[in-house]
């Protein structure tokens, strides 16, 4: 259950980043975003 909650938090954080970047006019695909987050998570 904790893992699911952590995933949900990560998803929300990713969404915030995505929305911020889109607001700045920078398009980023979901795949690129996942790659970025995976790199940060290490």
VMD Tcl script that builds the backbone (N, CA, C; Angstrom):
set m [mol new atoms 126]
animate dup $m
set s [atomselect $m all]
$s set {name element resname resid chain x y z} {
  {N N UNK 1 A 0.847 -1.215 0.000}
  {CA C UNK 1 A 0.000 0.000 0.000}
  {C C UNK 1 A 0.871 1.250 0.000}
  {N N UNK 2 A 1.932 1.232 0.793}
  {CA C UNK 2 A 2.827 2.395 0.826}
  {C C UNK 2 A 3.420 2.663 -0.552}
  {N N UNK 3 A 3.759 1.578 -1.237}
  {CA C UNK 3 A 4.363 1.721 -2.557}
  {C C UNK 3 A 3.385 2.397 -3.516}
  {N N UNK 4 A 2.108 1.995 -3.425}
  {CA C UNK 4 A 1.089 2.605 -4.276}
  {C C UNK 4 A 0.966 4.096 -3.975}
  {N N UNK 5 A 1.028 4.442 -2.709}
  {CA C UNK 5 A 0.913 5.851 -2.315}
  {C C UNK 5 A 2.116 6.631 -2.829}
  {N N UNK 6 A 3.290 6.044 -2.737}
  {CA C UNK 6 A 4.499 6.704 -3.235}
  {C C UNK 6 A 4.389 6.907 -4.739}
  {N N UNK 7 A 3.853 5.902 -5.433}
  {CA C UNK 7 A 3.660 6.026 -6.874}
  {C C UNK 7 A 2.682 7.154 -7.177}
  {N N UNK 8 A 1.619 7.236 -6.398}
  {CA C UNK 8 A 0.617 8.273 -6.612}
  {C C UNK 8 A 1.234 9.653 -6.391}
  {N N UNK 9 A 2.066 9.769 -5.366}
  {CA C UNK 9 A 2.728 11.047 -5.101}
  {C C UNK 9 A 3.670 11.399 -6.239}
  {N N UNK 10 A 4.396 10.415 -6.736}
  {CA C UNK 10 A 5.317 10.639 -7.850}
  {C C UNK 10 A 4.537 11.076 -9.084}
  {N N UNK 11 A 3.375 10.454 -9.301}
  {CA C UNK 11 A 2.541 10.820 -10.441}
  {C C UNK 11 A 2.075 12.268 -10.320}
  {N N UNK 12 A 1.661 12.653 -9.106}
  {CA C UNK 12 A 1.205 14.035 -8.910}
  {C C UNK 12 A 2.354 15.008 -9.126}
  {N N UNK 13 A 3.534 14.665 -8.617}
  {CA C UNK 13 A 4.701 15.528 -8.791}
  {C C UNK 13 A 5.038 15.642 -10.271}
  {N N UNK 14 A 4.969 14.527 -10.972}
  {CA C UNK 14 A 5.267 14.521 -12.405}
  {C C UNK 14 A 4.269 15.401 -13.144}
  {N N UNK 15 A 3.011 15.329 -12.739}
  {CA C UNK 15 A 1.976 16.122 -13.380}
  {C C UNK 15 A 2.240 17.612 -13.170}
  {N N UNK 16 A 2.647 17.985 -11.958}
  {CA C UNK 16 A 2.965 19.385 -11.676}
  {C C UNK 16 A 4.090 19.867 -12.580}
  {N N UNK 17 A 5.139 19.055 -12.698}
  {CA C UNK 17 A 6.275 19.414 -13.554}
  {C C UNK 17 A 5.801 19.565 -14.991}
  {N N UNK 18 A 4.995 18.613 -15.428}
  {CA C UNK 18 A 4.482 18.626 -16.795}
  {C C UNK 18 A 3.687 19.902 -17.056}
  {N N UNK 19 A 2.798 20.250 -16.132}
  {CA C UNK 19 A 1.969 21.441 -16.300}
  {C C UNK 19 A 2.817 22.708 -16.298}
  {N N UNK 20 A 3.819 22.756 -15.428}
  {CA C UNK 20 A 4.704 23.920 -15.382}
  {C C UNK 20 A 5.437 24.079 -16.704}
  {N N UNK 21 A 5.966 22.980 -17.215}
  {CA C UNK 21 A 6.735 23.051 -18.451}
  {C C UNK 21 A 5.843 23.415 -19.622}
  {N N UNK 22 A 4.614 22.901 -19.622}
  {CA C UNK 22 A 3.684 23.256 -20.691}
  {C C UNK 22 A 3.324 24.734 -20.591}
  {N N UNK 23 A 3.194 25.231 -19.367}
  {CA C UNK 23 A 2.859 26.639 -19.166}
  {C C UNK 23 A 3.982 27.522 -19.699}
  {N N UNK 24 A 5.198 27.015 -19.644}
  {CA C UNK 24 A 6.355 27.763 -20.142}
  {C C UNK 24 A 6.530 27.567 -21.645}
  {N N UNK 25 A 5.599 26.833 -22.255}
  {CA C UNK 25 A 5.654 26.644 -23.692}
  {C C UNK 25 A 6.630 25.562 -24.110}
  {N N UNK 26 A 7.091 24.767 -23.153}
  {CA C UNK 26 A 8.037 23.702 -23.467}
  {C C UNK 26 A 7.289 22.379 -23.537}
  {N N UNK 27 A 7.174 21.814 -24.733}
  {CA C UNK 27 A 6.457 20.554 -24.859}
  {C C UNK 27 A 7.365 19.411 -24.447}
  {N N UNK 28 A 6.819 18.475 -23.710}
  {CA C UNK 28 A 7.576 17.292 -23.313}
  {C C UNK 28 A 6.636 16.103 -23.364}
  {N N UNK 29 A 7.083 15.035 -23.982}
  {CA C UNK 29 A 6.225 13.859 -24.093}
  {C C UNK 29 A 6.234 13.088 -22.787}
  {N N UNK 30 A 5.245 12.247 -22.604}
  {CA C UNK 30 A 5.171 11.449 -21.380}
  {C C UNK 30 A 6.396 10.548 -21.260}
  {N N UNK 31 A 6.848 10.017 -22.389}
  {CA C UNK 31 A 8.027 9.142 -22.356}
  {C C UNK 31 A 9.258 9.913 -21.913}
  {N N UNK 32 A 9.424 11.122 -22.439}
  {CA C UNK 32 A 10.565 11.954 -22.042}
  {C C UNK 32 A 10.481 12.276 -20.557}
  {N N UNK 33 A 9.280 12.577 -20.098}
  {CA C UNK 33 A 9.087 12.918 -18.692}
  {C C UNK 33 A 9.453 11.735 -17.805}
  {N N UNK 34 A 8.988 10.545 -18.185}
  {CA C UNK 34 A 9.312 9.350 -17.405}
  {C C UNK 34 A 10.813 9.120 -17.362}
  {N N UNK 35 A 11.483 9.317 -18.493}
  {CA C UNK 35 A 12.935 9.128 -18.546}
  {C C UNK 35 A 13.617 10.117 -17.610}
  {N N UNK 36 A 13.141 11.362 -17.618}
  {CA C UNK 36 A 13.706 12.399 -16.742}
  {C C UNK 36 A 13.523 12.023 -15.275}
  {N N UNK 37 A 12.308 11.611 -14.926}
  {CA C UNK 37 A 12.017 11.253 -13.541}
  {C C UNK 37 A 12.819 10.032 -13.113}
  {N N UNK 38 A 12.969 9.072 -14.006}
  {CA C UNK 38 A 13.739 7.870 -13.687}
  {C C UNK 38 A 15.192 8.259 -13.418}
  {N N UNK 39 A 15.702 9.194 -14.203}
  {CA C UNK 39 A 17.083 9.644 -14.018}
  {C C UNK 39 A 17.230 10.353 -12.674}
  {N N UNK 40 A 16.228 11.144 -12.304}
  {CA C UNK 40 A 16.272 11.872 -11.031}
  {C C UNK 40 A 16.150 10.922 -9.848}
  {N N UNK 41 A 15.395 9.846 -10.028}
  {CA C UNK 41 A 15.108 8.924 -8.926}
  {C C UNK 41 A 16.348 8.127 -8.521}
  {N N UNK 42 A 17.279 7.977 -9.454}
  {CA C UNK 42 A 18.482 7.195 -9.136}
  {C C UNK 42 A 19.357 7.898 -8.135}
}
mol reanalyze $m
mol bondsrecalc $m
mol representation Tube
mol addrep $m
